Amino acid sequence: MDTTTRSTSTTTADPNGATSSPATATNTSATPALVPEAAPRFDTSSANATYANLTIDSFSPLIVYDPPMSVGTGAWHTPITDSRLSEIGPLSLRDWHLGTYMRSEMPNATIWIWFEGSELYLYGDRGPSYGAFSVQVDSDTTKELRSAYTPAQSMGGSSLLDAVRGLSEGRHKVGVTIEGPRTGPVEGSGFLLDYVVVRQRVGTGQPKISDVRGADLEKLSSWKAWTKDEVTVQQGQNVTQTKTIVSSSAKGESLTYSFSNATAVQVYGTRNATHGTYSVSLTSSSPSFVGSTTFYDGSFPCDFPSRTNNLTSCEWRGSVLKHAAENLDPAANYTLKLENTDVSGGGRIFDVDLIRTFGGNGVVLEPGSLAPGGSGLDVGSGSGGGMVDGGGSGSNGGASGGGTQNGALRADAMGSSFALVVLLWCLLFRDAFGLGSLYP
């Protein structure tokens, strides 16, 4: 059983306490959330290890909801289905990461978060309509009680709800359960998850990022009935990205990628009502590495009764994290296999748009920037940088703009942009300078 410690900035609500509200959490520093595929922020302060922050949105298959997200049960609400209003306006208009969240008021409804790393930070909403929730780590049956209640409704982005620290580096699961109305404390009964941030060990030094996408993904396919789509997808608030998505609706078809000199690997793709289950297997030549196969449910019930187009009914139509592994040995060889395992018989889709590795190969990107092949926009939050320290308010993944595809705005790019602006200005105002009209 792992030893865990909790953030002191999050209050523990006594289930037998007097009728009073828990104190407001005191968050002191910002932890920016990054949109999918954005370069992480590395912590290289230790001589023996480099750590990175990984943002997992509430829409990712790495997060499982029990009971499952369903229009029929009404257990979970999203910005599309949620009509509840807060004191400052509709929840759907708040500054949520990627514009999504999952909210419930059902007692005993549970969120399971699967991740690799040593720390996890839970971000969501606070206010008078929220109440007690418990947090359980791995196989430990002990549940620590928390409350998201505050007398005043939070504004803007998300707040830190809990921090789980002191885990051994590796694979873990955290369960968050809604406790429901309690006798005594003045509080609501709801819970809202926006995203989580995981701290992972990704090697030593400054890892480089190497991406496999587009035509290179096609070469990895064993698929006989694969489809390649060039699509422009939402990649965060005010950020769009044109990318190649490789997909298949045939059970058993797969992508296999062999790599080395890597300390971590991530897989990204889309998720909606047309998708099904898939598996991710990782094996290695290293005798100390224990191979694993993980199964995920890539479907998401976007098929709301009043909607006819499932894909466009989803709040989040961009990439999501579909798998992540860390703390790999750069001296070992690895094989990653992604397989469509859906057995529903309905031709459910599995797709991939990016396989990313960290290690000695590739390029060094500025934190928050998108890799070559993306929009090149800097998607880092404007609310601060640095590694997670257990405190702080969350932030959206909106674009701050201006980056090049390698994550840094170079002088030649700036000069070219300036020259283009001058040329356009001269063309528009040429008549005023006696150079003739732009139009006949």
C-alpha positions as CSV (number, residue, x, y, z in Angstrom):
1,M,0.0,0.0,0.0
2,D,1.4,3.4,-0.9
3,T,1.8,6.1,1.6
4,T,0.1,9.3,0.5
5,T,0.0,12.8,1.8
6,R,-2.6,15.5,1.2
7,S,-2.5,19.1,0.3
8,T,-2.8,21.3,3.4
9,S,-4.6,23.8,1.3
10,T,-7.6,21.6,1.0
11,T,-10.0,21.2,4.0
12,T,-11.2,18.0,5.5
13,A,-14.9,18.0,6.4
14,D,-15.8,16.2,9.6
15,P,-18.9,14.1,8.8
16,N,-20.0,14.6,12.5
17,G,-19.1,18.2,12.7
18,A,-21.4,21.1,13.7
19,T,-23.6,22.9,11.3
20,S,-21.1,25.1,9.7
21,S,-19.3,25.4,6.3
22,P,-15.8,24.2,5.8
23,A,-13.2,26.9,5.5
24,T,-12.4,28.2,2.0
25,A,-9.3,26.5,0.6
26,T,-6.4,28.9,0.4
27,N,-4.7,28.4,-2.9
28,T,-1.5,30.4,-3.3
29,S,0.1,29.5,-6.7
30,A,-1.1,28.8,-10.2
31,T,-1.0,25.4,-12.0
32,P,-1.7,25.9,-15.7
33,A,-3.6,23.2,-17.6
34,L,-2.3,22.4,-21.1
35,V,-4.4,21.4,-24.1
36,P,-3.8,17.9,-25.5
37,E,-0.5,17.6,-27.5
38,A,1.0,20.7,-25.9
39,A,4.6,20.4,-24.7
40,P,4.7,19.9,-20.9
41,R,6.6,21.9,-18.4
42,F,9.6,20.0,-17.2
43,D,11.1,20.2,-13.7
44,T,14.8,19.6,-14.1
45,S,15.8,20.9,-10.6
46,S,16.8,17.4,-9.5
47,A,20.1,16.0,-10.7
48,N,18.7,12.5,-10.7
49,A,15.2,12.9,-12.3
50,T,13.2,15.1,-14.6
51,Y,9.5,15.5,-14.0
52,A,6.7,16.7,-16.2
53,N,3.1,17.8,-15.6
54,L,0.5,15.9,-17.6
55,T,-3.0,17.3,-17.9
56,I,-5.9,14.8,-18.2
57,D,-9.2,16.4,-19.2
58,S,-12.5,15.1,-17.9
59,F,-13.2,13.9,-21.4
60,S,-10.2,11.5,-21.6
61,P,-10.7,7.7,-21.6
62,L,-8.2,7.5,-18.7
63,I,-11.1,8.8,-16.5
64,V,-14.0,6.4,-16.0
65,Y,-17.4,7.4,-14.6
66,D,-19.6,5.1,-12.5
67,P,-22.4,4.9,-13.3
68,P,-21.4,5.5,-16.9
69,M,-22.1,8.8,-18.6
70,S,-25.6,8.3,-20.0
71,V,-28.5,10.5,-21.0
72,G,-30.9,7.9,-19.5
73,T,-29.4,7.8,-16.0
74,G,-28.9,11.5,-15.7
75,A,-26.0,10.8,-13.3
76,W,-23.6,13.1,-15.1
77,H,-24.1,16.5,-16.6
78,T,-21.9,18.2,-19.2
79,P,-22.0,21.8,-20.6
80,I,-24.4,20.6,-23.3
81,T,-26.8,18.8,-21.0
82,D,-26.4,21.0,-17.9
83,S,-29.0,23.6,-17.5
84,R,-28.2,24.4,-13.9
85,L,-27.4,28.1,-13.3
86,S,-24.9,29.3,-10.8
87,E,-25.0,32.7,-9.0
88,I,-22.8,34.3,-11.7
89,G,-24.5,32.8,-14.8
90,P,-24.7,29.5,-16.6
91,L,-22.0,27.0,-15.6
92,S,-21.5,26.2,-19.3
93,L,-20.2,29.8,-19.9
94,R,-17.5,29.5,-17.2
95,D,-13.8,29.3,-18.0
96,W,-13.5,25.5,-18.1
97,H,-10.4,23.7,-19.4
98,L,-11.3,22.8,-23.1
99,G,-14.8,24.0,-22.4
100,T,-15.8,20.7,-20.8
101,Y,-16.6,19.4,-17.3
102,M,-18.5,16.5,-15.7
103,R,-20.9,17.3,-12.9
104,S,-23.2,15.1,-10.7
105,E,-25.3,15.2,-7.6
106,M,-25.9,11.5,-7.4
107,P,-24.8,10.0,-4.0
108,N,-22.1,7.3,-4.4
109,A,-21.4,8.2,-8.0
110,T,-17.7,7.7,-8.5
111,I,-14.9,8.9,-10.8
112,W,-12.0,6.6,-11.3
113,I,-8.8,8.1,-12.6
114,W,-6.1,5.8,-14.0
115,F,-2.6,7.3,-14.4
116,E,1.1,6.8,-14.2
117,G,3.1,9.1,-11.9
118,S,3.7,9.9,-8.3
119,E,1.3,12.8,-7.7
120,L,-2.2,13.8,-8.7
121,Y,-4.0,17.1,-8.4
122,L,-7.7,17.3,-8.7
123,Y,-9.4,20.4,-10.2
124,G,-13.0,21.3,-10.2
125,D,-15.6,23.8,-9.0
126,R,-16.4,25.2,-5.5
127,G,-19.5,27.0,-4.3
128,P,-22.7,26.6,-2.2
129,S,-24.2,23.9,-4.4
130,Y,-21.2,21.6,-3.9
131,G,-20.6,19.3,-0.9
132,A,-18.7,16.3,0.5
133,F,-16.6,13.9,-1.6
134,S,-14.2,11.2,-0.6
135,V,-10.8,10.2,-2.2
136,Q,-9.5,6.6,-2.3
137,V,-6.1,5.6,-3.6
138,D,-5.3,2.3,-5.2
139,S,-6.3,-0.7,-3.0
140,D,-6.4,1.3,0.2
141,T,-9.9,1.0,1.6
142,T,-9.5,4.2,3.6
143,K,-11.4,7.1,2.2
144,E,-10.4,10.6,3.1
145,L,-13.3,13.1,3.3
146,R,-13.2,16.4,1.5
147,S,-15.7,19.1,0.7
148,A,-16.0,21.4,-2.3
149,Y,-18.4,23.7,-0.5
150,T,-17.8,27.4,-0.1
151,P,-20.3,30.1,0.8
152,A,-19.5,32.1,-2.3
153,Q,-19.6,30.7,-5.8
154,S,-16.2,30.5,-7.5
155,M,-15.6,32.5,-10.6
156,G,-13.4,32.0,-13.7
157,G,-11.5,28.7,-13.9
158,S,-11.3,25.7,-11.7
159,S,-9.9,25.4,-8.1
160,L,-7.8,22.8,-6.5
161,L,-10.0,20.3,-4.7
162,D,-7.4,17.8,-3.5
163,A,-3.8,16.7,-3.9
164,V,-2.5,13.1,-3.6
165,R,1.3,13.0,-3.1
166,G,3.9,10.5,-2.0
167,L,3.0,7.7,-4.3
168,S,5.6,5.4,-5.7
169,E,6.4,6.2,-9.3
170,G,4.2,4.0,-11.4
171,R,0.6,3.1,-12.2
172,H,-2.2,4.1,-9.8
173,K,-5.9,4.7,-9.6
174,V,-7.7,7.3,-7.6
175,G,-11.4,7.1,-6.9
176,V,-13.5,10.2,-6.1
177,T,-16.9,9.4,-4.7
178,I,-19.8,11.9,-4.1
179,E,-20.9,11.4,-0.5
180,G,-24.3,13.2,-0.9
181,P,-26.1,15.4,1.6
182,R,-24.9,15.1,5.2
183,T,-26.5,15.9,8.5
184,G,-24.8,18.8,10.2
185,P,-22.6,20.7,7.8
186,V,-24.2,23.4,5.7
187,E,-23.3,22.4,2.1
188,G,-24.7,21.3,-1.2
189,S,-24.7,17.9,-2.7
190,G,-22.9,18.3,-6.1
191,F,-19.4,17.7,-7.4
192,L,-17.8,19.0,-10.6
193,L,-14.6,17.7,-12.2
194,D,-12.8,19.8,-14.8
195,Y,-9.4,18.1,-15.1
196,V,-6.5,16.5,-13.2
197,V,-2.8,17.2,-13.4
198,V,-0.4,14.3,-12.9
199,R,3.3,14.6,-12.0
200,Q,5.4,12.1,-13.9
201,R,9.0,11.1,-14.0
202,V,10.2,11.3,-17.6
203,G,14.0,10.7,-17.3
204,T,16.9,13.0,-16.6
205,G,18.1,16.2,-18.2
206,Q,16.0,18.0,-20.8
207,P,13.9,15.5,-22.8
208,K,13.3,16.0,-26.4
209,I,9.9,15.4,-28.0
210,S,9.5,13.1,-31.1
211,D,6.1,12.9,-32.7
212,V,4.7,10.3,-35.1
213,R,1.7,11.6,-37.1
214,G,0.1,11.8,-40.5
215,A,1.7,9.6,-43.2
216,D,4.1,8.1,-40.6
217,L,1.1,6.7,-38.7
218,E,-0.2,5.0,-41.8
219,K,3.0,3.1,-42.2
220,L,2.5,1.5,-38.8
221,S,-1.0,0.2,-39.6
222,S,-1.9,-3.4,-40.2
223,W,-5.4,-2.2,-41.1
224,K,-7.0,-3.4,-44.2
225,A,-9.9,-1.1,-43.9
226,W,-8.3,2.0,-42.5
227,T,-9.4,5.6,-43.2
228,K,-7.3,8.7,-43.2
229,D,-9.1,12.0,-42.6
230,E,-7.7,15.5,-42.8
231,V,-9.8,17.4,-40.3
232,T,-9.6,20.7,-38.5
233,V,-10.5,20.1,-34.9
234,Q,-11.0,22.3,-31.9
235,Q,-7.7,22.1,-29.9
236,G,-8.7,24.3,-26.9
237,Q,-10.4,27.6,-26.5
238,N,-9.7,29.8,-29.5
239,V,-7.3,27.1,-30.9
240,T,-7.9,25.0,-33.9
241,Q,-5.5,22.5,-35.5
242,T,-5.6,20.7,-38.9
243,K,-4.4,17.1,-38.4
244,T,-4.5,13.7,-40.0
245,I,-6.5,11.1,-38.1
246,V,-6.0,7.4,-38.9
247,S,-9.0,5.2,-38.0
248,S,-10.5,1.8,-38.4
249,S,-13.9,0.3,-37.6
250,A,-12.7,-3.4,-37.9
251,K,-12.1,-5.4,-34.7
252,G,-8.6,-6.7,-34.4
253,E,-6.9,-4.1,-36.6
254,S,-3.9,-2.4,-35.0
255,L,-1.0,0.0,-35.1
256,T,2.4,-1.2,-33.9
257,Y,5.2,1.2,-33.1
258,S,8.7,0.2,-32.1
259,F,11.0,2.8,-30.4
260,S,14.0,3.3,-28.2
261,N,15.9,6.1,-26.5
262,A,12.7,7.2,-24.8
263,T,11.6,7.9,-21.2
264,A,7.9,8.3,-21.8
265,V,5.2,7.7,-24.4
266,Q,1.7,9.3,-25.0
267,V,-1.1,8.5,-27.4
268,Y,-3.7,11.0,-28.6
269,G,-6.8,10.7,-30.7
270,T,-10.5,11.7,-30.8
271,R,-13.5,10.4,-28.8
272,N,-17.2,10.5,-29.5
273,A,-20.3,8.3,-29.8
274,T,-19.0,6.5,-32.8
275,H,-16.0,5.0,-30.9
276,G,-15.6,1.8,-29.0
277,T,-13.1,-0.1,-26.9
278,Y,-9.4,-0.4,-27.6
279,S,-6.3,-1.9,-26.0
280,V,-2.8,-0.5,-25.5
281,S,0.1,-3.0,-25.1
282,L,3.6,-2.0,-24.2
283,T,6.5,-4.6,-24.2
284,S,10.2,-4.2,-23.9
285,S,13.6,-5.9,-24.4
286,S,14.5,-4.8,-20.8
287,P,14.3,-7.8,-18.4
288,S,13.3,-5.5,-15.6
289,F,10.3,-4.1,-17.5
290,V,7.0,-5.8,-16.9
291,G,4.8,-5.7,-20.1
292,S,1.2,-4.6,-19.8
293,T,-2.0,-4.4,-21.7
294,T,-4.6,-1.8,-20.8
295,F,-8.2,-1.7,-22.1
296,Y,-10.1,1.5,-22.5
297,D,-13.6,2.6,-23.5
298,G,-13.2,5.2,-26.2
299,S,-17.0,5.8,-26.6
300,F,-18.7,8.9,-25.2
301,P,-22.5,9.2,-25.3
302,C,-22.9,12.3,-27.4
303,D,-26.2,10.9,-28.8
304,F,-28.5,13.3,-27.0
305,P,-32.2,12.8,-27.9
306,S,-32.6,16.1,-29.7
307,R,-29.4,15.7,-31.7
308,T,-28.9,13.9,-35.0
309,N,-25.2,14.4,-35.5
310,N,-23.4,12.6,-32.7
311,L,-19.9,13.9,-33.7
312,T,-20.8,17.6,-33.6
313,S,-23.0,17.1,-30.5
314,C,-19.9,16.4,-28.4
315,E,-18.5,19.4,-26.4
316,W,-14.9,18.3,-27.1
317,R,-14.2,17.4,-30.8
318,G,-10.4,17.7,-30.6
319,S,-7.7,15.3,-29.4
320,V,-7.7,13.7,-25.9
321,L,-5.0,11.7,-24.2
322,K,-5.8,8.0,-24.9
323,H,-2.8,6.4,-23.1
324,A,0.4,7.5,-21.3
325,A,3.4,5.6,-19.8
326,E,6.4,7.1,-18.0
327,N,9.7,6.3,-16.3
328,L,10.9,4.2,-19.2
329,D,14.5,3.1,-19.7
330,P,16.1,5.0,-22.6
331,A,18.6,2.1,-23.1
332,A,15.8,-0.4,-23.8
333,N,13.7,-1.1,-26.9
334,Y,9.9,-0.9,-26.7
335,T,7.0,-2.0,-28.8
336,L,3.7,-0.2,-28.5
337,K,0.6,-1.9,-30.0
338,L,-2.8,-0.1,-30.3
339,E,-5.7,-2.4,-31.2
340,N,-9.4,-1.9,-31.9
341,T,-11.0,-4.4,-29.5
342,D,-14.7,-3.4,-29.8
343,V,-17.1,-6.3,-29.8
344,S,-20.4,-4.4,-30.1
345,G,-20.8,-5.4,-33.7
346,G,-21.7,-1.9,-34.7
347,G,-18.4,-1.1,-36.5
348,R,-17.2,1.1,-33.7
349,I,-14.1,3.3,-34.5
350,F,-10.7,3.4,-33.0
351,D,-8.4,6.3,-34.1
352,V,-5.1,7.9,-33.5
353,D,-3.7,11.2,-34.6
354,L,-0.4,11.3,-32.6
355,I,2.1,9.0,-30.9
356,R,4.6,11.0,-28.9
357,T,7.8,9.9,-27.1
358,F,10.1,11.8,-24.8
359,G,13.8,11.1,-24.8
360,G,17.1,11.9,-26.6
361,N,15.5,12.1,-30.1
362,G,13.4,14.9,-31.5
363,V,13.2,18.6,-30.8
364,V,13.1,20.8,-27.7
365,L,9.8,22.7,-27.5
366,E,8.8,25.6,-25.4
367,P,6.3,24.7,-22.6
368,G,2.8,24.8,-23.8
369,S,3.5,25.0,-27.5
370,L,2.3,22.5,-30.1
371,A,4.8,20.4,-31.9
372,P,5.6,20.7,-35.6
373,G,2.6,19.8,-37.7
374,G,0.2,21.6,-35.3
375,S,-1.1,25.1,-35.4
376,G,2.1,26.4,-33.7
377,L,0.0,28.4,-31.3
378,D,1.2,28.8,-27.7
379,V,-1.5,27.2,-25.7
380,G,0.0,27.8,-22.2
381,S,-2.2,29.5,-19.7
382,G,-1.7,33.1,-18.8
383,S,-2.1,32.4,-15.1
384,G,1.4,31.3,-14.3
385,G,3.9,28.5,-14.9
386,G,6.0,26.0,-13.1
387,M,5.4,22.6,-11.7
388,V,2.5,21.6,-9.5
389,D,3.1,22.4,-5.9
390,G,-0.2,21.4,-4.4
391,G,-1.8,24.8,-4.4
392,G,-3.2,27.2,-6.9
393,S,-6.2,27.8,-9.0
394,G,-6.6,26.0,-12.3
395,S,-6.7,27.7,-15.6
396,N,-8.1,27.3,-19.0
397,G,-6.2,26.0,-22.0
398,G,-6.8,29.1,-24.1
399,A,-4.3,30.3,-26.7
400,S,-2.0,33.1,-25.9
401,G,-1.0,33.1,-29.5
402,G,2.1,33.9,-31.5
403,G,4.3,30.8,-31.4
404,T,5.9,29.1,-34.3
405,Q,5.7,25.4,-35.0
406,N,8.8,24.7,-33.0
407,G,7.4,26.6,-30.1
408,A,9.6,29.7,-30.3
409,L,8.9,32.9,-32.2
410,R,12.1,33.4,-34.2
411,A,13.5,36.7,-35.4
412,D,13.2,35.8,-39.1
413,A,9.5,34.9,-38.6
414,M,9.0,38.3,-36.9
415,G,10.7,40.1,-39.7
416,S,8.7,38.3,-42.3
417,S,5.4,39.0,-40.5
418,F,6.3,42.7,-40.2
419,A,7.2,43.0,-43.9
420,L,3.9,41.4,-44.8
421,V,2.0,43.8,-42.7
422,V,3.8,46.8,-44.3
423,L,3.0,45.4,-47.7
424,L,-0.6,45.0,-47.0
425,W,-0.8,48.5,-45.4
426,C,0.7,50.0,-48.6
427,L,-1.7,48.2,-50.8
428,L,-4.7,49.3,-48.8
429,F,-3.6,52.9,-48.7
430,R,-1.9,53.2,-52.1
431,D,-4.6,55.6,-53.4
432,A,-3.9,58.0,-50.6
433,F,-0.3,58.2,-51.7
434,G,-1.1,58.7,-55.4
435,L,-0.2,55.2,-56.3
436,G,-3.5,54.3,-57.9
437,S,-6.6,52.6,-56.6
438,L,-6.5,49.0,-55.4
439,Y,-9.8,48.4,-57.2
440,P,-10.7,49.3,-60.8
